[in-house]
Amino acid sequence: MSKILVTSALPYINGVPHLGHMVGCLLPSDVYARFMRMTGHEVLYIAGTDEHGTTSEVGALKAGMNVEDYCQMNHQRHRQTYHDFNLSFDCFGRTSSKQNREMTYEIFEALNKNGFIEERAVKQIWSNDDKMFLADRYITGTCPYCGYEKARGDQCENCTKVLEPTDLINAKSTISGSSNLEVKESKHLFLSLPKIEPKLKEWLKSKEAFWPDVAYSIAMKWLKEGLEPRCITRDLKWGFSVPKKGYEDKVFYVWFDAPIGYLGITKQWADEKPDERNFKDWWLTGDDVYYVQFMGKDNVPYHAITFPATLLGTGENYKKVDILKGFSYLTYEGGKFSKSENRGIFAEDAIKEFEADYWRYFLMSNIPESSDSSFSFDLFASVINKDLNGVLGNFVSRVLKMTASKFGNTIPAGGKTTELENTMLNTVQNHIDRYFKYMNALEFRKALSELRAIWVEGNNYITAAEPWTVIKEDENRAAAILRVCANLIRIFALLSAPITPQTAEKMLQAFSLNLGDADLKDFDVSKQIEFLKEGHSFEVGEPLFERISPERTLELKTKYGSTQP
């Protein structure tokens, strides 16, 4: 049994997560963590809210709250949303925690001692109308490299080029919209990336065969362009104060302490039960830990370059990522989700419309792995109606209703399997083997395709076996067919559990069963098909899914700002 460390990019505290955020890091990390637990691994799954920086200060100002209360309120809002989506974090923490402060200071002191921190005078943007220095993300303008007109002061989302605010053309404040800006000079601390670059290159080269193309290509693009020292302090009040003489009135840049939050949140988790848990087992003894990170492609540069360089620079044997899974963007009908413009459906609203599994299945089957993908309610309704309702839900309903009407509410006795069952089981096992292969390889679209194919085989089998016809002449043979089908329901539940856990529980509860921690370990369908024995009781229950009508689809499109007719 190996130890799997799973982290998901930390969502900004002030942002209401939309479906793009959910599928871009949070949901796939949960699916992977659930799958790894069910295949017998020891998993630690860590996430939390990213709370420092001007983002929080401005959000609190707009809400008329002090920043601590603002962050506490939104942390609970995030926590509730992810709970509603059945995300199975072992710890969902906060980057403002005392544990993260301790880790940030410890890592900074090591970097400083090793000569990787340098002082520089920095030209910063001061907004005369806002009467404050504007942090990178509160300045927008035209990217000097690709011409994108909404580039931020720290990075262009279009070409992923890292920027300084002074690089932007026609810059303006996103707080007030003012272009009445001027440049002022201030001393700041920098992480000397060029000094760490040789070690970083060597480490990155070792990942070439293992990282997905989206992540590795972005990392190598950064290296090819040449690394520059990266500023790690800011002229703000909200954040961890800098423990260095002359910098007491500054705080660490959010992108310095936020990734360290993975360690801080792990320490928070360990501190909850110090007799049972040890932070060092996951971050400092490394050889038996396999570390997987999930994030959107805009976060890749910080996790592929800046964060590992930070850890390398300490000289300590901190665990560094083994697989960095970067995702492209989910758009809303080809455009951006926007709460203010009522464009797109956000997670806390989505869960009010349908149970989490509707969204989990749709998002994972359309996950933007190699390129951007687009959400539309027409596509959503089509996938739910065809796959969940038409294939999986229909099979479960047909089997349980038919068995109950012909044999009562127990698994029927009698009859033997034939070559028809053997052929079906071989086909299903082949799909299962590929499903496992793709899940382990983090190729989720392919995995979901195999899962659907497994459900289809169940429908193909019952159609070919025709128990409704066979029972007229051979009751025992019909009993054997329906007994196989009942066991397929359990098999489908176990295989589906990482993606649709709530539905899997409902399917198992029909047989008074529950999910265990290692139900997919050494999975052999020829053995699993005999798990439910004759005489085992079951309940038919309600349909697993509701069909989404054209009228309901139109209602949703109107409600959430669809531009489609």
CORCORKA-V106508 format. One record per pair of residues at least 6 apart in sequence whose C-alpha atoms are under 7 Angstrom apart, sorted by the first residue. I is the first residue (numbers start at 0). J is the second residue. If there is no record, write none. Layout:
I/J, I/J
This chain:
0/39, 0/40, 0/41, 1/40, 1/41, 1/287, 1/288, 2/40, 2/41, 2/42, 2/287, 2/288, 2/289, 3/40, 3/41, 3/42, 3/43, 3/288, 3/289, 3/290, 4/42, 4/43, 4/44, 4/288, 4/289, 4/290, 4/291, 5/28, 5/32, 5/43, 5/44, 5/45, 5/290, 5/291, 5/292, 6/44, 6/45, 6/46, 6/291, 6/292, 6/293, 7/24, 7/25, 7/28, 7/45, 7/46, 7/292, 7/293, 7/294, 8/24, 8/293, 8/294, 9/46, 9/47, 9/48, 9/49, 10/48, 10/49, 11/48, 11/49, 11/50, 12/48, 12/49, 12/50, 12/70, 12/73, 12/74, 13/55, 13/58, 13/73, 16/345, 16/346, 17/344, 17/345, 17/346, 18/344, 18/345, 18/346, 19/328, 19/329, 19/330, 22/362, 22/366, 23/294, 23/295, 23/326, 23/328, 24/293, 24/294, 24/295, 28/293, 29/86, 29/87, 30/497, 30/498, 32/42, 32/44, 33/497, 34/497, 35/42, 36/42, 36/516, 36/517, 37/516, 37/517, 37/518, 37/519, 37/520, 38/517, 38/518, 38/519, 38/520, 39/517, 39/520, 43/89, 44/88, 44/89, 44/90, 45/88, 45/89, 45/90, 45/91, 45/261, 45/264, 45/265, 46/88, 46/90, 46/91, 46/92, 47/91, 47/92, 47/93, 48/74, 48/92, 48/93, 48/94, 49/93, 49/94, 49/257, 50/70, 50/94, 50/95, 51/237, 51/238, 51/253, 52/237, 52/238, 52/252, 52/253, 53/134, 55/66, 56/66, 56/237, 59/65, 59/66, 59/69, 80/346, 80/347, 83/350, 83/355, 84/355, 90/268, 92/264, 93/264, 94/257, 94/260, 98/263, 98/266, 98/267, 99/259, 99/260, 99/263, 99/264, 100/239, 102/259, 102/263, 103/256, 103/259, 106/313, 109/313, 110/116, 110/312, 110/313, 115/190, 115/191, 115/194, 115/312, 116/188, 116/189, 116/190, 116/191, 117/188, 117/189, 117/190, 117/191, 118/186, 118/187, 118/188, 118/189, 119/186, 119/187, 119/188, 120/184, 120/185, 120/186, 120/187, 121/184, 121/185, 121/186, 121/187, 122/182, 122/183, 122/184, 122/185, 123/132, 123/182, 123/183, 123/184, 124/132, 124/133, 124/180, 124/181, 124/182, 124/183, 125/131, 125/132, 125/133, 125/180, 125/181, 125/182, 125/183, 126/132, 126/133, 126/179, 126/180, 126/181, 127/179, 127/180, 128/177, 128/179, 129/175, 135/151, 135/152, 135/153, 135/164, 136/151, 136/152, 136/153, 137/172, 137/173, 137/174, 138/151, 138/152, 138/164, 138/170, 138/171, 138/172, 138/173, 139/149, 139/150, 139/151, 139/152, 139/170, 139/171, 139/172, 139/173, 140/148, 140/149, 140/150, 140/151, 140/167, 140/168, 140/169, 140/170, 140/171, 141/147, 141/148, 141/149, 141/150, 141/167, 141/168, 141/169, 142/148, 142/150, 142/155, 142/167, 142/168, 143/166, 143/167, 143/168, 145/158, 147/157, 150/156, 152/162, 152/163, 152/164, 152/167, 153/161, 153/162, 153/163, 153/164, 154/160, 154/161, 154/162, 155/161, 156/297, 159/297, 170/178, 171/177, 171/178, 172/178, 187/230, 187/232, 188/230, 188/231, 188/232, 189/228, 189/229, 189/230, 189/231, 190/228, 190/229, 190/230, 190/231, 191/228, 191/229, 192/226, 192/227, 192/228, 192/229, 192/308, 193/226, 193/227, 193/228, 195/308, 195/312, 199/308, 207/215, 209/322, 210/322, 210/323, 211/324, 213/325, 213/369, 214/299, 214/323, 214/324, 214/325, 217/300, 218/300, 218/303, 218/304, 231/251, 231/252, 231/255, 232/249, 232/250, 232/251, 232/252, 233/249, 233/250, 233/251, 233/252, 234/249, 234/250, 235/249, 235/250, 236/249, 236/250, 238/250, 238/251, 239/250, 239/251, 240/247, 240/249, 240/250, 240/251, 241/247, 241/249, 241/250, 241/251, 258/306, 265/278, 266/278, 269/276, 269/277, 269/278, 281/288, 282/317, 282/318, 283/316, 283/317, 283/318, 285/318, 289/321, 290/320, 290/321, 290/322, 291/320, 291/321, 291/322, 291/323, 292/320, 292/322, 292/323, 292/324, 293/323, 293/324, 293/325, 294/324, 294/325, 294/326, 295/325, 295/326, 295/327, 296/325, 296/326, 296/327, 299/325, 307/319, 310/317, 326/367, 326/368, 327/367, 327/368, 327/369, 327/370, 327/371, 328/367, 328/371, 328/372, 329/367, 329/371, 329/372, 329/373, 329/374, 330/336, 330/372, 330/373, 330/374, 331/343, 331/373, 331/374, 331/375, 332/373, 332/374, 332/375, 333/373, 336/342, 336/343, 337/343, 341/559, 341/560, 342/559, 342/560, 342/561, 343/559, 343/560, 344/559, 356/499, 356/501, 356/502, 357/383, 359/498, 359/499, 360/498, 360/499, 361/379, 361/382, 363/443, 363/444, 364/444, 364/447, 365/444, 366/444, 376/552, 376/556, 377/552, 380/547, 380/552, 384/546, 384/547, 387/544, 388/544, 388/545, 388/546, 390/454, 390/455, 391/454, 392/542, 392/543, 392/544, 394/458, 395/488, 396/542, 398/481, 398/484, 398/485, 399/539, 400/539, 402/481, 408/536, 408/537, 408/538, 409/534, 409/535, 409/536, 409/537, 410/482, 410/532, 410/533, 410/534, 410/535, 410/536, 411/478, 411/482, 411/533, 411/534, 412/478, 412/533, 413/475, 413/478, 413/479, 414/475, 414/476, 414/478, 414/479, 415/476, 415/479, 416/479, 423/460, 424/524, 424/525, 427/453, 427/456, 428/524, 430/449, 430/453, 433/449, 434/446, 434/449, 434/450, 437/443, 437/445, 437/446, 438/446, 454/491, 457/487, 466/477, 466/480, 469/477, 470/477, 483/528, 486/528, 486/529, 486/530, 486/531, 487/528, 488/506, 489/506, 489/507, 490/527, 492/503, 492/506, 492/507, 493/503, 493/518, 493/519, 495/503, 496/503, 502/543, 504/513, 504/514, 507/513, 509/537, 509/538, 509/539, 510/536, 510/537, 510/538
